[in-house]
Amino acid sequence: MSLINSYFKQVESSSILVVFRICFGFLMFISLLRFWFKGWIDELYLQPMLHFHYYGFEWVEVLGDYTYFLFLICIISSLFICIGFKYQVSIISFFLSFSYIELMDKTMYLNHYYFISILSFLLIFLPANTSFSIDNLINGKSYKKIPKWTIDSIKLLISIVYIYAALSKLNSDWLFEAVPLKIWLTSKYDLPILGSFLTKEWVHYLMSWGGMLYDLIIPFLLLYHRTRVFGFLLVIVFHLLTKILFPIGMFPYIMIFVTLIFFSSSFHDKVLDYIYKIIRYFFFHRVINTKVEIIELFKYRFQKIVLGIIVLFFFLQIFIPFRYIFYPGELLWHEQGYRFSWRVMLVEKIGIANFKIVNTKDDSFFYVNNCDFLTPFQEKQMSFQPDMILEYAHFLGDFYSTDRNNEVEVFVDNYVSLNGRKSRMLVSDTVNLYKEKQSLKNKKWIISLQDEIQGF
């Protein structure tokens, strides 16, 4: 107990959290602007006729043209986070708006979107505006030191992401078959310089094992001061390489910049000095010179409550990825408990799903043209994810029951290939999906893989 009390009394320079705040806000600002100007708001949220919902969040709906306003709130919030203006309001509004955006359609789920949501939630409870912020100029106060645990909490979250990603790669497909990397890398044969190597089998195994070892050891390399620079160089090389090989947007840059938090306070002090000189030279010379009272240590008013929330937060982050153990069968196949578990780039799935609508009065039937209701991207994602197949089946059942004033049944002919295996039936074609309900219970209408993938 004395060790715990002693730890929570330790302090660190506020510059570490401040640099993190600036980088986070700036990268989110650029990412969201990029999303807007590429036309993805219209393409991904306004054009589709149907949006797939997360279980328990069916009430989250696309807001029509007001979706642009939601993105605008998120963009402005990210900018305010960067400059430290009304930080508490800004980080809360960013968390709520960004999370709402991600909850609008399950089709767009990506691990790094989830990471941004939970990271922004954590930042609500951390004093990231204690110095070098507009709030300091307004309040006339700046803090030199903050509790060390506030910085360590972000390090812990980043470490969880990496370590869980490594554990998920400890499976026979990834290590002993080098899939799905073998499938993806071979298709990159036309890349300059790298292309000729990416078709070689030894490269596939090298990158599979290297990726697993990287995820496993990188938090420890960054935590130890003697290996920190080497670890950071690995972070840069690894994420720039993934940027070249795979279309994953801003994620590599985000992961590079968030790992700066592992560096010492002296490094962050130098970064702030550099930013200060740029701002003073180009912009607010007079404002920057506004007198601000320097206070030695920032103190929480309700530290025990904040710590309780953060402990609960990390409890959930540690155990949510293991919820898959409550479902029988191969996780990579049935995907029950797959999301929110840091299983990054583990599967290559190709599926086909043809839906049959049966009129219960006369047993007549017809097959649905999915293009009438889904975008190509939605159809691709739906075809191999059972919960999305079920939701689409309910949509079709509602649509054709209302349209023809008849009671209908909905069946699916669904075949999926996992990591290069031969296509197998994923969902039973004898089950009326319109009668099946969405729940957290095991979906018994999923046909097992009949093949074992050993590992986590």
VEXDREN-2710 file (C-alpha; in Angstrom, 1 decimal):
% VEXDREN-2710
k/r/px/py/pz
1/MET/0.0/0.0/0.0
2/SER/2.9/2.4/0.8
3/LEU/4.3/1.7/-2.7
4/ILE/1.0/2.6/-4.3
5/ASN/0.7/5.8/-2.2
6/SER/4.2/6.7/-3.1
7/TYR/3.6/6.2/-6.8
8/PHE/0.5/8.4/-6.8
9/LYS/2.6/11.2/-5.2
10/GLN/5.1/11.2/-8.0
11/VAL/5.1/14.1/-10.4
12/GLU/6.3/14.8/-13.9
13/SER/6.7/17.8/-16.2
14/SER/3.4/19.0/-17.7
15/SER/5.1/19.5/-21.1
16/ILE/4.8/15.7/-21.8
17/LEU/1.0/15.8/-21.7
18/VAL/0.9/19.2/-23.5
19/VAL/2.9/17.9/-26.5
20/PHE/0.7/14.9/-26.7
21/ARG/-2.4/17.2/-26.6
22/ILE/-1.0/19.3/-29.4
23/CYS/-0.1/16.3/-31.6
24/PHE/-3.4/14.6/-31.0
25/GLY/-5.5/17.6/-31.7
26/PHE/-3.5/18.5/-34.9
27/LEU/-3.6/15.0/-36.3
28/MET/-7.4/14.7/-35.6
29/PHE/-7.9/18.0/-37.3
30/ILE/-6.0/17.0/-40.4
31/SER/-7.7/13.5/-40.5
32/LEU/-11.2/14.9/-40.3
33/LEU/-10.5/17.6/-42.9
34/ARG/-9.2/14.8/-45.2
35/PHE/-12.3/12.8/-44.6
36/TRP/-14.5/15.8/-45.5
37/PHE/-12.6/16.9/-48.6
38/LYS/-12.4/13.4/-50.1
39/GLY/-16.2/13.3/-50.2
40/TRP/-16.4/10.3/-47.8
41/ILE/-19.2/11.9/-45.6
42/ASP/-21.5/11.8/-48.6
43/GLU/-20.2/8.5/-49.9
44/LEU/-20.2/6.5/-46.7
45/TYR/-23.0/8.1/-44.6
46/LEU/-25.5/9.9/-46.9
47/GLN/-25.7/7.8/-50.0
48/PRO/-26.3/4.3/-48.5
49/MET/-29.9/3.3/-48.0
50/LEU/-29.1/1.1/-45.0
51/HIS/-26.7/1.6/-42.2
52/PHE/-25.5/-1.3/-40.0
53/HIS/-25.8/-0.7/-36.2
54/TYR/-23.8/-1.9/-33.2
55/TYR/-25.8/-4.0/-30.8
56/GLY/-27.3/-1.7/-28.1
57/PHE/-26.7/1.4/-30.3
58/GLU/-29.5/0.9/-32.8
59/TRP/-30.7/4.4/-31.7
60/VAL/-27.7/6.0/-33.3
61/GLU/-28.8/7.1/-36.8
62/VAL/-27.2/9.1/-39.6
63/LEU/-28.4/12.7/-39.3
64/GLY/-28.9/13.4/-43.0
65/ASP/-27.3/16.7/-44.1
66/TYR/-26.8/17.5/-40.4
67/THR/-24.0/14.9/-40.5
68/TYR/-21.8/17.6/-42.0
69/PHE/-22.6/19.7/-38.9
70/LEU/-21.6/16.8/-36.7
71/PHE/-18.3/16.5/-38.5
72/LEU/-17.8/20.3/-38.2
73/ILE/-18.2/20.1/-34.4
74/CYS/-15.6/17.3/-34.3
75/ILE/-13.2/19.4/-36.5
76/ILE/-13.6/22.5/-34.4
77/SER/-13.2/20.5/-31.2
78/SER/-10.0/18.9/-32.5
79/LEU/-8.5/22.4/-33.3
80/PHE/-9.5/23.7/-29.9
81/ILE/-7.8/20.7/-28.3
82/CYS/-4.6/21.4/-30.2
83/ILE/-4.5/25.1/-29.0
84/GLY/-5.8/24.3/-25.6
85/PHE/-8.9/26.5/-25.8
86/LYS/-11.8/25.5/-23.5
87/TYR/-10.1/22.2/-23.3
88/GLN/-12.5/20.4/-21.1
89/VAL/-15.5/21.2/-23.2
90/SER/-13.5/20.6/-26.4
91/ILE/-12.3/17.1/-25.5
92/ILE/-15.8/16.1/-24.3
93/SER/-17.4/17.3/-27.5
94/PHE/-14.7/15.6/-29.6
95/PHE/-15.2/12.3/-27.8
96/LEU/-19.0/12.5/-28.2
97/SER/-19.1/13.6/-31.8
98/PHE/-16.3/11.3/-33.0
99/SER/-17.8/8.3/-31.2
100/TYR/-21.3/9.1/-32.6
101/ILE/-19.8/9.2/-36.1
102/GLU/-18.2/5.8/-35.6
103/LEU/-21.4/4.3/-34.2
104/MET/-23.5/5.4/-37.2
105/ASP/-22.4/2.5/-39.3
106/LYS/-20.7/-0.7/-38.2
107/THR/-19.4/-1.2/-41.8
108/MET/-16.7/1.4/-41.2
109/TYR/-15.3/-0.2/-38.0
110/LEU/-11.5/0.0/-37.8
111/ASN/-9.3/-0.6/-34.8
112/HIS/-7.7/2.8/-34.9
113/TYR/-11.1/4.6/-34.9
114/TYR/-11.9/2.7/-31.7
115/PHE/-8.5/3.6/-30.3
116/ILE/-9.1/7.3/-31.0
117/SER/-12.5/7.1/-29.2
118/ILE/-11.2/5.5/-26.1
119/LEU/-8.1/7.7/-26.0
120/SER/-10.3/10.8/-26.3
121/PHE/-12.4/9.5/-23.4
122/LEU/-9.3/9.0/-21.3
123/LEU/-8.1/12.5/-22.1
124/ILE/-11.3/13.9/-20.6
125/PHE/-9.8/13.1/-17.2
126/LEU/-6.2/14.2/-17.8
127/PRO/-4.9/17.8/-17.3
128/ALA/-3.6/18.3/-20.8
129/ASN/-4.1/22.0/-20.8
130/THR/-2.1/22.8/-17.7
131/SER/0.5/24.8/-19.7
132/PHE/1.1/26.1/-23.2
133/SER/-2.6/26.7/-23.9
134/ILE/-5.1/29.4/-24.6
135/ASP/-6.8/28.4/-21.3
136/ASN/-3.6/29.5/-19.5
137/LEU/-3.7/32.9/-21.0
138/ILE/-7.4/33.3/-20.1
139/ASN/-7.0/32.0/-16.6
140/GLY/-3.6/33.6/-16.0
141/LYS/-2.3/30.3/-14.5
142/SER/0.1/27.7/-15.8
143/TYR/1.3/24.5/-14.0
144/LYS/4.9/23.1/-14.2
145/LYS/4.2/19.7/-12.8
146/ILE/1.3/17.2/-13.0
147/PRO/0.8/13.8/-11.4
148/LYS/2.9/11.2/-13.1
149/TRP/0.1/8.6/-13.3
150/THR/-1.7/10.9/-15.8
151/ILE/1.1/10.4/-18.3
152/ASP/1.5/6.7/-17.5
153/SER/-2.2/6.0/-18.1
154/ILE/-1.7/6.9/-21.8
155/LYS/1.5/4.8/-21.9
156/LEU/-0.5/1.9/-20.5
157/LEU/-3.2/2.3/-23.1
158/ILE/-0.7/2.3/-26.0
159/SER/1.0/-0.7/-24.4
160/ILE/-2.3/-2.6/-24.2
161/VAL/-2.9/-2.0/-27.9
162/TYR/0.5/-3.3/-28.9
163/ILE/0.6/-6.3/-26.5
164/TYR/-2.9/-7.5/-27.4
165/ALA/-2.1/-7.1/-31.1
166/ALA/1.0/-9.3/-30.5
167/LEU/-1.0/-12.0/-28.5
168/SER/-3.6/-12.1/-31.3
169/LYS/-0.8/-12.9/-33.8
170/LEU/0.2/-16.0/-31.8
171/ASN/-1.9/-18.3/-34.0
172/SER/-1.0/-21.0/-36.5
173/ASP/-2.3/-19.1/-39.5
174/TRP/-0.1/-16.0/-38.8
175/LEU/3.1/-17.8/-37.7
176/PHE/3.1/-21.1/-39.6
177/GLU/1.2/-20.3/-42.7
178/ALA/2.2/-16.6/-43.0
179/VAL/-1.4/-15.7/-43.9
180/PRO/-3.0/-13.4/-44.6
181/LEU/0.3/-11.5/-45.2
182/LYS/1.2/-14.0/-47.9
183/ILE/-2.0/-13.1/-49.8
184/TRP/-1.7/-9.4/-49.5
185/LEU/2.1/-9.0/-50.1
186/THR/2.0/-11.2/-53.2
187/SER/-0.5/-8.8/-54.8
188/LYS/2.0/-5.9/-54.3
189/TYR/4.5/-7.3/-56.8
190/ASP/4.4/-4.1/-58.9
191/LEU/5.7/-1.8/-56.2
192/PRO/9.1/-0.2/-57.1
193/ILE/12.1/-1.9/-55.5
194/LEU/10.1/-3.7/-52.9
195/GLY/7.8/-5.6/-55.3
196/SER/10.3/-8.3/-56.3
197/PHE/10.9/-9.2/-52.7
198/LEU/7.2/-9.3/-51.7
199/THR/6.5/-12.4/-53.8
200/LYS/9.1/-14.5/-51.9
201/GLU/7.9/-16.9/-49.3
202/TRP/10.7/-16.2/-46.8
203/VAL/9.7/-12.5/-46.8
204/HIS/6.1/-13.5/-45.9
205/TYR/7.3/-15.4/-42.9
206/LEU/9.9/-12.8/-41.9
207/MET/7.2/-10.1/-41.9
208/SER/4.7/-12.3/-40.0
209/TRP/7.1/-13.2/-37.3
210/GLY/8.6/-9.7/-37.3
211/GLY/5.2/-8.1/-37.0
212/MET/4.4/-10.2/-34.0
213/LEU/7.7/-9.6/-32.3
214/TYR/7.5/-5.9/-33.0
215/ASP/4.1/-5.6/-31.3
216/LEU/5.3/-7.6/-28.4
217/ILE/8.5/-5.8/-27.5
218/ILE/7.9/-2.2/-28.7
219/PRO/6.3/-1.0/-25.5
220/PHE/9.2/-2.3/-23.4
221/LEU/11.8/-0.8/-25.8
222/LEU/10.0/2.6/-25.5
223/LEU/9.7/2.4/-21.7
224/TYR/13.4/1.8/-21.1
225/HIS/15.4/4.9/-21.7
226/ARG/18.5/3.2/-23.1
227/THR/16.5/1.5/-25.9
228/ARG/13.9/4.3/-26.4
229/VAL/15.5/5.9/-29.5
230/PHE/16.0/2.5/-31.1
231/GLY/12.4/1.6/-30.3
232/PHE/11.1/4.9/-31.8
233/LEU/13.1/4.3/-35.0
234/LEU/11.5/0.9/-35.2
235/VAL/8.1/2.6/-34.8
236/ILE/8.8/5.0/-37.7
237/VAL/10.1/2.2/-40.0
238/PHE/7.3/-0.2/-39.2
239/HIS/4.5/2.3/-39.6
240/LEU/5.9/3.9/-42.7
241/LEU/6.3/0.5/-44.3
242/THR/2.6/-0.4/-43.4
243/LYS/1.6/2.9/-45.0
244/ILE/3.4/2.0/-48.2
245/LEU/2.0/-1.6/-48.3
246/PHE/-1.6/-1.1/-47.0
247/PRO/-4.2/1.7/-47.5
248/ILE/-4.8/2.5/-43.8
249/GLY/-5.1/6.3/-44.0
250/MET/-3.7/8.4/-41.1
251/PHE/-3.2/5.5/-38.7
252/PRO/0.6/5.1/-39.2
253/TYR/1.2/8.8/-38.5
254/ILE/-1.1/8.7/-35.4
255/MET/0.8/5.8/-33.9
256/ILE/4.2/7.4/-34.6
257/PHE/3.2/10.7/-32.9
258/VAL/1.5/9.1/-29.9
259/THR/4.6/7.1/-29.0
260/LEU/6.4/10.4/-28.4
261/ILE/4.9/10.4/-24.9
262/PHE/7.4/7.8/-23.9
263/PHE/10.3/10.3/-24.2
264/SER/11.6/12.3/-21.3
265/SER/10.4/15.7/-20.1
266/SER/13.6/17.3/-21.4
267/PHE/12.7/16.2/-25.0
268/HIS/9.2/17.6/-24.7
269/ASP/10.5/20.9/-23.2
270/LYS/12.6/21.3/-26.3
271/VAL/9.6/20.6/-28.5
272/LEU/7.6/23.2/-26.8
273/ASP/10.4/25.7/-27.0
274/TYR/10.6/25.2/-30.7
275/ILE/6.8/25.6/-31.1
276/TYR/7.0/28.7/-28.9
277/LYS/9.6/30.3/-31.1
278/ILE/7.6/29.6/-34.3
279/ILE/4.4/31.1/-32.8
280/ARG/6.2/34.1/-31.3
281/TYR/7.9/34.8/-34.6
282/PHE/4.9/34.5/-36.9
283/PHE/1.9/35.2/-34.8
284/PHE/1.0/36.4/-31.3
285/HIS/4.1/38.2/-30.1
286/ARG/2.2/40.5/-27.7
287/VAL/-0.2/37.8/-26.5
288/ILE/2.5/35.3/-25.9
289/ASN/4.1/37.8/-23.5
290/THR/0.9/38.1/-21.4
291/LYS/1.9/37.5/-17.8
292/VAL/0.8/34.1/-16.5
293/GLU/1.2/32.9/-12.9
294/ILE/3.4/29.8/-12.8
295/ILE/2.2/27.3/-10.2
296/GLU/4.4/24.4/-9.2
297/LEU/1.9/21.5/-9.1
298/PHE/-1.5/20.8/-10.6
299/LYS/-3.8/19.1/-8.1
300/TYR/-7.1/17.3/-8.8
301/ARG/-10.1/18.5/-6.8
302/PHE/-11.7/15.0/-7.0
303/GLN/-8.7/12.8/-7.6
304/LYS/-10.2/9.6/-6.0
305/ILE/-13.2/9.8/-8.2
306/VAL/-11.1/10.4/-11.3
307/LEU/-8.8/7.5/-10.4
308/GLY/-11.9/5.3/-9.8
309/ILE/-13.1/6.0/-13.3
310/ILE/-9.7/5.4/-14.9
311/VAL/-9.3/2.1/-13.0
312/LEU/-12.7/1.0/-14.3
313/PHE/-11.7/2.1/-17.8
314/PHE/-8.6/0.0/-17.8
315/PHE/-10.4/-3.0/-16.3
316/LEU/-12.7/-2.9/-19.3
317/GLN/-9.8/-2.5/-21.7
318/ILE/-8.1/-5.5/-20.3
319/PHE/-11.1/-7.8/-20.3
320/ILE/-13.2/-6.8/-23.2
321/PRO/-10.8/-8.4/-25.8
322/PHE/-11.2/-11.7/-24.0
323/ARG/-15.0/-11.9/-24.3
324/TYR/-14.6/-14.2/-27.2
325/ILE/-13.9/-17.1/-24.8
326/PHE/-17.7/-17.2/-24.1
327/TYR/-18.4/-18.3/-27.7
328/PRO/-17.5/-21.8/-29.1
329/GLY/-15.7/-22.3/-32.3
330/GLU/-13.1/-20.3/-34.3
331/LEU/-13.2/-16.6/-33.6
332/LEU/-11.7/-15.6/-36.9
333/TRP/-14.5/-17.4/-38.6
334/HIS/-17.6/-16.5/-36.6
335/GLU/-16.3/-13.1/-35.3
336/GLN/-18.3/-13.1/-32.1
337/GLY/-16.2/-11.0/-29.8
338/TYR/-13.8/-10.0/-32.6
339/ARG/-14.3/-6.3/-32.6
340/PHE/-12.7/-4.1/-29.9
341/SER/-10.0/-6.7/-29.3
342/TRP/-7.0/-5.3/-31.2
343/ARG/-6.9/-8.1/-33.7
344/VAL/-5.2/-6.1/-36.4
345/MET/-4.8/-7.4/-39.9
346/LEU/-5.4/-11.1/-39.0
347/VAL/-8.0/-12.1/-41.6
348/GLU/-8.5/-12.1/-45.3
349/LYS/-12.1/-13.0/-46.0
350/ILE/-14.0/-13.2/-49.3
351/GLY/-17.7/-13.9/-49.1
352/ILE/-20.9/-14.2/-51.2
353/ALA/-24.3/-13.9/-49.7
354/ASN/-27.5/-14.4/-51.8
355/PHE/-30.7/-13.8/-49.9
356/LYS/-33.9/-15.6/-50.7
357/ILE/-37.3/-14.1/-49.8
358/VAL/-40.1/-16.7/-49.4
359/ASN/-43.8/-15.9/-49.3
360/THR/-45.3/-18.0/-46.5
361/LYS/-48.7/-18.0/-48.2
362/ASP/-47.8/-19.8/-51.4
363/ASP/-44.1/-20.7/-50.9
364/SER/-43.1/-18.6/-53.9
365/PHE/-39.7/-17.0/-53.6
366/PHE/-37.2/-14.8/-55.3
367/TYR/-33.6/-13.7/-54.8
368/VAL/-32.6/-10.2/-53.8
369/ASN/-30.3/-8.1/-55.8
370/ASN/-28.1/-6.7/-53.0
371/CYS/-27.1/-3.7/-55.1
372/ASP/-30.6/-2.4/-54.8
373/PHE/-30.0/-1.7/-51.1
374/LEU/-26.2/-1.8/-50.3
375/THR/-23.1/-0.1/-51.6
376/PRO/-20.4/-2.4/-52.9
377/PHE/-18.3/-1.8/-49.7
378/GLN/-21.3/-2.6/-47.5
379/GLU/-22.1/-5.8/-49.5
380/LYS/-18.5/-6.9/-49.2
381/GLN/-18.3/-6.4/-45.4
382/MET/-21.8/-7.9/-44.8
383/SER/-21.0/-11.0/-46.8
384/PHE/-18.7/-12.5/-44.2
385/GLN/-19.9/-11.0/-40.9
386/PRO/-22.8/-13.0/-39.4
387/ASP/-24.2/-10.1/-37.3
388/MET/-24.4/-7.9/-40.4
389/ILE/-25.9/-10.7/-42.4
390/LEU/-28.6/-11.0/-39.7
391/GLU/-29.3/-7.3/-39.6
392/TYR/-29.6/-7.1/-43.4
393/ALA/-31.9/-10.1/-43.3
394/HIS/-34.2/-8.3/-40.9
395/PHE/-34.1/-5.2/-43.1
396/LEU/-35.1/-7.3/-46.1
397/GLY/-37.9/-9.0/-44.1
398/ASP/-39.3/-5.7/-43.0
399/PHE/-39.0/-4.2/-46.5
400/TYR/-40.8/-7.0/-48.3
401/SER/-43.4/-7.6/-45.7
402/THR/-44.5/-4.0/-45.9
403/ASP/-44.0/-3.7/-49.6
404/ARG/-46.2/-6.7/-50.5
405/ASN/-48.3/-6.8/-47.4
406/ASN/-47.3/-10.4/-46.9
407/GLU/-45.5/-12.4/-44.2
408/VAL/-42.1/-13.5/-45.5
409/GLU/-39.2/-15.7/-44.6
410/VAL/-35.6/-14.7/-45.3
411/PHE/-32.9/-17.3/-46.1
412/VAL/-29.3/-16.8/-47.2
413/ASP/-26.9/-18.8/-49.4
414/ASN/-23.6/-17.7/-47.9
415/TYR/-20.1/-19.0/-48.6
416/VAL/-16.9/-17.5/-47.2
417/SER/-13.2/-18.1/-47.7
418/LEU/-10.9/-17.5/-44.7
419/ASN/-7.2/-16.8/-45.2
420/GLY/-7.1/-18.6/-48.5
421/ARG/-9.1/-21.7/-47.5
422/LYS/-11.7/-23.1/-49.8
423/SER/-15.1/-21.4/-49.5
424/ARG/-17.4/-22.9/-46.9
425/MET/-20.9/-22.2/-45.8
426/LEU/-20.9/-19.7/-42.9
427/VAL/-24.6/-19.3/-42.2
428/SER/-27.1/-22.2/-42.4
429/ASP/-29.3/-21.9/-45.4
430/THR/-32.2/-23.7/-43.7
431/VAL/-32.7/-21.1/-40.9
432/ASN/-35.2/-18.3/-41.3
433/LEU/-33.0/-15.4/-40.3
434/TYR/-36.1/-13.1/-40.1
435/LYS/-37.1/-14.9/-36.9
436/GLU/-33.6/-14.8/-35.3
437/LYS/-33.0/-12.0/-32.9
438/GLN/-29.8/-9.9/-32.4
439/SER/-28.3/-10.6/-29.0
440/LEU/-25.0/-11.3/-27.3
441/LYS/-25.9/-15.0/-27.2
442/ASN/-24.0/-17.5/-29.3
443/LYS/-25.4/-17.6/-32.9
444/LYS/-26.2/-21.3/-33.3
445/TRP/-27.1/-20.8/-37.0
446/ILE/-23.4/-20.2/-37.8
447/ILE/-21.8/-23.3/-39.2
448/SER/-18.5/-24.1/-37.6
449/LEU/-15.3/-23.9/-39.7
450/GLN/-14.3/-27.6/-39.3
451/ASP/-10.7/-26.5/-39.2
452/GLU/-8.6/-25.5/-36.1
453/ILE/-6.6/-22.4/-35.9
454/GLN/-4.4/-22.8/-32.9
455/GLY/-3.5/-19.9/-30.7
456/PHE/-5.2/-17.0/-29.0
END
